[in-house]
Amino acid sequence: MTRFFLYYFCILIVRFCRMIIHFFRYIVSRTNPRSYFVEPIDGDYNFLSSPLKTFNRIMSDDVVPSFDWFVDVGCGEGLVGVFVALFKRKRVMLHDHQVYLARVVRWLSWGLLIPRVMVSTRMCDAYPSKSVFFCVWTSWSLRNRQRVVDKLASVFPNDSMIVSVTHPVDHESFILVKKMDYLFAWGSANVYYYKHA
Ligand SMILES: C[S@@+](CC[C@H](N)C(=O)[O-])C[C@H]1O[C@@H](n2cnc3c(N)ncnc32)[C@H](O)[C@@H]1O
């Protein structure tokens, strides 16, 4: 519990520092000297976290099998993964294509001695059996999602599950087991549970 709150506290500090750095970088490089509006974050780079209460309910569904590994594809600030590592005591693999986010999650988990956490910017070429893949790709572009679905299809172990938020996974390698509706910070969203075909 203490380590989770410390992790959360450090993430808040990182967010604050990032905001300050971005503000000064923006002041220096803005094209219109009379405007302080910043370009909106691209959907593929938005890193809003899933509410932990919602996440807990999603993972408590009967259809989720007992698992050894939790894989967050697009982990953002890693809060969900760290929660699983500390409270569910499972091994977690966190991926985010934003190098800076992957570094923050890796360094904080090392620094706070959070066990069972692995972080990488790219997906692996193989995953252990009994894994649950969690994909919160609400804002991702279709192209980005399709690339990750294709990759998932080639590395997905037989006895594993995909939990997909907002978008269904259209691929013959996966069978839809259940569809639910949950409340996220950005409103309600469909949650799809898939197993191997
Ligand atoms: C909304 S956040 C999800 C945060 C986290 N999964 C959660 O539920 O709290 C989406 C993250 O996906 C990452 N992302 C987008 N495309 C990706 C890709 N192709 N591979 C890995 N990460 C990706 C973004 O950088 C962003 O941090």
The ligand as a Tripos MOL2 file, in Angstrom:
@<TRIPOS>MOLECULE
LIG
   27    29     1     0     0
SMALL
NO_CHARGES

@<TRIPOS>ATOM
      1 C1         -4.9590    5.6710  -22.4390 C.3       1 LIG1
      2 S1         -3.2680    5.1790  -22.1500 S.3       1 LIG1
      3 C2         -3.5910    3.6820  -21.2870 C.3       1 LIG1
      4 C3         -2.9950    3.6750  -19.8980 C.3       1 LIG1
      5 C4         -3.1090    2.3590  -19.1630 C.3       1 LIG1
      6 N1         -3.1950    1.2100  -20.0410 N.3       1 LIG1
      7 C5         -4.2780    2.3500  -18.2320 C.2       1 LIG1
      8 O1         -5.2440    1.6320  -18.5150 O.co2     1 LIG1
      9 O2         -4.2670    3.0450  -17.2110 O.co2     1 LIG1
     10 C6         -2.7490    4.6400  -23.7700 C.3       1 LIG1
     11 C7         -1.2400    4.4840  -23.8920 C.3       1 LIG1
     12 O3         -0.9880    3.6910  -25.0400 O.3       1 LIG1
     13 C8          0.2730    4.0760  -25.5540 C.3       1 LIG1
     14 N2          0.3750    3.5530  -26.9250 N.ar      1 LIG1
     15 C9         -0.2690    3.9900  -28.0330 C.ar      1 LIG1
     16 N3          0.0670    3.2390  -29.1000 N.ar      1 LIG1
     17 C10         0.9410    2.2860  -28.6540 C.ar      1 LIG1
     18 C11         1.6340    1.2150  -29.2760 C.ar      1 LIG1
     19 N4          1.5000    0.9430  -30.5720 N.pl3     1 LIG1
     20 N5          2.4630    0.4520  -28.5190 N.ar      1 LIG1
     21 C12         2.6060    0.7040  -27.2030 C.ar      1 LIG1
     22 N6          1.9690    1.7140  -26.5430 N.ar      1 LIG1
     23 C13         1.1420    2.4910  -27.2620 C.ar      1 LIG1
     24 C14         0.2540    5.5880  -25.4460 C.3       1 LIG1
     25 O4          1.5480    6.1140  -25.4440 O.3       1 LIG1
     26 C15        -0.4800    5.7920  -24.1030 C.3       1 LIG1
     27 O5          0.4380    5.9720  -23.0580 O.3       1 LIG1
@<TRIPOS>BOND
     1     1     2 1
     2     2     3 1
     3     2    10 1
     4     3     4 1
     5     4     5 1
     6     5     6 1
     7     5     7 1
     8     7     8 2
     9     7     9 1
    10    10    11 1
    11    11    12 1
    12    11    26 1
    13    12    13 1
    14    13    14 1
    15    13    24 1
    16    14    15 ar
    17    14    23 ar
    18    15    16 ar
    19    16    17 ar
    20    17    18 ar
    21    17    23 ar
    22    18    19 1
    23    18    20 ar
    24    20    21 ar
    25    21    22 ar
    26    22    23 ar
    27    24    25 1
    28    24    26 1
    29    26    27 1
@<TRIPOS>SUBSTRUCTURE
     1 LIG1         1 GROUP 0 **** ****
